[in-house]
Amino acid sequence: MAPPLLRSLWALLVLALLGALGLAAAQAAPTASLRPALSGEQRTLSLPGFGAVAYTADPRGSGRPLVLLHSVNAAASAYEMKPLWDAYAGSRPLYALEWPGFGRSARPDVPYTPALMVSALRALLDTLGTEVDVVALSLGSEFAARAALADPRIRRLALISPTGLGRARGEPNPNTGRALRAVSGPLYSALRTRPSIEYFLSRSFRGPVDDGLLAYALETSRQPGAVYAPLAFLSGVLFTPDAYGELYARLSGPLLVLYDQDAFTSFERLPELLGRPGVQAVRIEGTDGLPQFDRPGEVKAALDRFWNEAETR
């Protein structure tokens, strides 16, 4: 049987074909601007060779700043971290980065790579000028781990449903990216329909899809240039071929993994990771990839225990 991610991509391509044939829902015209995903100060930093990278700031509270990092998909944004943002706002300095090509960040037609994403995160650290704790979601976990290996300012790292804990993926086929770009118009038109986005979000919720997240995903996917970063995601170039060996197994700081079920990734190598010093995991039962929405109280409680335990070591 094909792995979950492959099955999901086949479903995605079917939806893309339906869109190309005109059987998917009609598209709204792209809007000129995007409302903020989160409350707080809307800021940008300039990334050389790329442009503006957006982040939200709430510097109230005390203690080490907390940085929230969303996932990467066809309609990703900082809204994915809204339950944690709302839970921590005002209690400690809080920042949420929007990866290049997503949310309110610039979306130029440039190569999107893990190195680009890591450079955005490290530019935020340069801007903050202090040590931070980080919570990252899904593929954002690989970028966060890569940054942590190079930057000791990331002191504690919590990963929610991280990719890269299954079998090694292998190198991406360069022909895949070229083929996707050739059909990028109808492909992304299908991806950003309400039926498509709602279907894929439903794979990550045990209960109903959060209405606010769905509405924002529809908005962000209609921005000019919204197709470019998702094409890189679909081609596979944003994934680390062996994220466990190249990234997670090399981390030395305190590390927490929050997980349960996930239709788009697996956690086969989590027991192996748990054998390493400073690594712990908490299963948030009854969730499917977005536990911060389905079980926000349990997620925050697990994070708070992690912050407290790691601080006393």
N, C-alpha and C positions, 0 to 999 in steps of 0.2 A: 504494500500500500504506500502511496506517495506521502511524504511528510506533510504536516499541517500547513506550513507556509506554502509549499508547492500547490497543494489542493486549493488554497485560497487564491493564489495567483492565477490558476486555471479559471476559477470562478470569475476573477477580475477580468480576464481576457474575454470571457463569454459576454460579460456585461459590456465590455468595450465594443465587441462586435455588434451587439444589439444597438448600442448608441450609434455606431456608424451606419446602421441600416435605418436609423430614424425611429426605432422602437422604444428608446428611452425617453424620459421626460424632457420637455423643452428646457432650454437653458436661459437663465437671466443674463442680461448684459453685465459685464464686469463693472464694478463700481470704482470710483477714483480714489477712494480712501477706505480705511478699515477702522472701525471703532476699536478701542482698547479691549483686550480680553480680560484684563484684571484691573481692579481699583489701584490707585497709587500714581506716582509720578511717571509719566511716559518719557523716557530718555532714549538717546541713541549714542552710539560710538561709531567712529569711522574706522573701517578696516581697510588698510591699504590693498589696492588691487581688487577690491570688491565693492565697497560703498558703505552705506549705513546699515548697522545692526541694531535692532531695537531691544530694549529691555525695560521692565517695569521696576520701580524702586519704591520701597516703603522703609525709610531708614529709622523709623521709630523703634523703641524697645532697647534692650541691652544684650550684651553677649556677642558671641561670634556670629557674623552674618551668615545667613542661609541662602543658598542659590538653588533655584528650582529650574529643571531642564525638561522640556517636553520631549515627546517622541518624534519620529519622522514617518510620515505616510502621505497619502495624497491630499490630505486636508489638515495637516498638523498645525498646532498653535499653542501658545501658553495657556489657553483655556483648559487644556488637559490637566493642568496643575492647579486649577481654581480651588478645589476643595482644600488643598494644603495651603494655598495662599491665604484663603479666608481664615483657616484655622490658626495660622502663625502671625498674621498681620497685627502689628502693634506690640507683640511680645518680644520679638528680636528683629534686628535689621534683616530685611527680606528683599531679594532680587530675583527676577524671573527673566531669563534670556530667551529670545526667539531666534532660533537657528537661522543662518543665512538662507534666504529663499523661502522663508515661512513667516506667517503672522505679519507684523508691521515692518519686518526687516526688508531690505531691498531684495529684488528678485530678478537680477540680470541674467542674461544667457551666457553663463560662464561654466567651467567645469566645477561641479559640486563633489567634493571629496572629504574623507575624514579629516585630512589636514586642514581644510578650510574651516570645518566645524570647530576643531580644536583651537584654531587661531582665534575664532570669535570668543570662545570661552576664556582663553588666556588674556585676550584684550579686555574682557570684563574684569578679570582679576587685577590687571594692571590699573584699571580705572578705580577699582575699590581700594587697592593698595593695602590689603590686609589678608590674613588667613580666613578661610571660609569652610563651611560644611556644605555638602552638595547632596541633593536628591534628584536622581535622574530616572526617566521613564523609558522602557523598551530600548530602541536603538540609541537613544540619547545616552544610555548607560555605557555603550562602547566608547562614545566620544568622551564622556566624563572620565572613564578609566584611563583612556589614552592620555588625557590631560593630566590626570593625577600622577601618572608615571613620570611625567616631565616637570611637574610643578608642585613643590612641597607645600605651597599655600593651600592646597586642598587637603584638609586635615582628616575629615571623616566623610565617608562616602556611603550613601544609601541608594540602592538600586531597586526599582519597582518593575517586576516582570521583565528583567533584562534579556535582551537577545544575546546570543553567543555562548550560552551554557548547554547547547546541544552538540551534535556532531559537527566537526569542521565543515565549512561550506565549500571550500575550494575557491580558486581564483575565478572572478567573473569573466564571462565570455565577452570580448569587446564587440562582437557582432550583435549581441543583444541590445546594447545601447544604440547602435546605428539603426537597427530594425525598429526599435521603439520610437526613435526620433522621426523615422519616416512616416509613422502613423500617429504621431503625437497629437494631431488635431482631434481626430475622432476618438482616440484612446482617452485623452484627458477630458473630452466632452462627456464621455460615458462615466468616467470616474467621479466627476463632480455633480452628477445628477443626485437628487434627493434619494431615489431608490438605491443607488449604489452606495452612497455615503452611509445611509441608514443601515443597509445590509452589513457593511463591514464594521460599523460601530456596534451593531447588535452582537457580533461575535466576541466582543470584549465586555459585554454586560451580562450579568446573570439575570437581572430584572430588566425593566424597560430602559431604553436608551435615554440618557439625560437630555431633556428638551433644549436646554441652553447650549450644551456641547454640540448637538446636531445643528442648531441654528447658526452657531458661530462657524462650524466646519463648512457649511454652505456658503457663508459670506467670504471666508478666507480663501476658499478654492476658486472664487470668481475674480480675484485681483489680477491686474495685468502682470504677466510673467509667472503666474502661479504654476505653470506646467513644468518649468525647468528643473527645480529641485526634486519633485516627485518622479520625473523621468530617471534621474540618477538613482533614486531609491529603488525603482522597479528594475533597473539594469543590474543591481547588485553591487555597484561600486562603492556604496556608502557602508557596506558591511566589511568587517575584518574577517578574512578567510578562516582563521582559527582564533577567535576572540578569547577563548579560554586560555590557550597557551601563550598567545602574544600579549594579552592584556590582564585578564583577571588573576591568573596564577602568579603574576609578577608584582601585584599590589602588596604593599607592606603596611599600610595604615589600617585603622579600623574600618571594617566593611560589613554592611548589612544588606541582605537580599530579602525582599518581600515578594511573595509569589503565591500562586495556587494553580489554577488552570489557565492556559493561554492558547487560543486557536492558532496563533501565528509564530509561536516559538516553543521550545521544550527546555527542560531543566535536567537533562540526563547527567550532566557533569557537576551538578550542585553538590552531591555528597562528597565528591573529590575536592571541591573547593572548600567545603566545610572542614576538611582536615588541615587547612592552613591556619596559622596563628592569626588571631584578631578577626576571624570571619564568623559571622553568625547569620542565621536565616530564621524568618518567621513566616509560617504559612497562614495567609489570610483566607480561611476557608469560605467557600461559597462565592468566589469571585472568578472573573474570566479575563484578566489582563488590565483592568482599570479599577483595582481595589479602592483607590482613593475616592471613587464615586460610590461604589457599592457598599463599602464598609469604612467610611471616613474616620469614625471614632477608633476603630481597631488599628487602622494604619497610623494615626497620630500617636496612639498609645505605644505602639511598637517603636516608632521613631523616637519618642521621648525617652523610653527606656534605653535605647541605643545611645542617644546623646549623653544621658546621665552616666551610663556604665563606661562609655569610652572616655569621658572626661575624668573619671576617677582612676583610670589606669596609669 
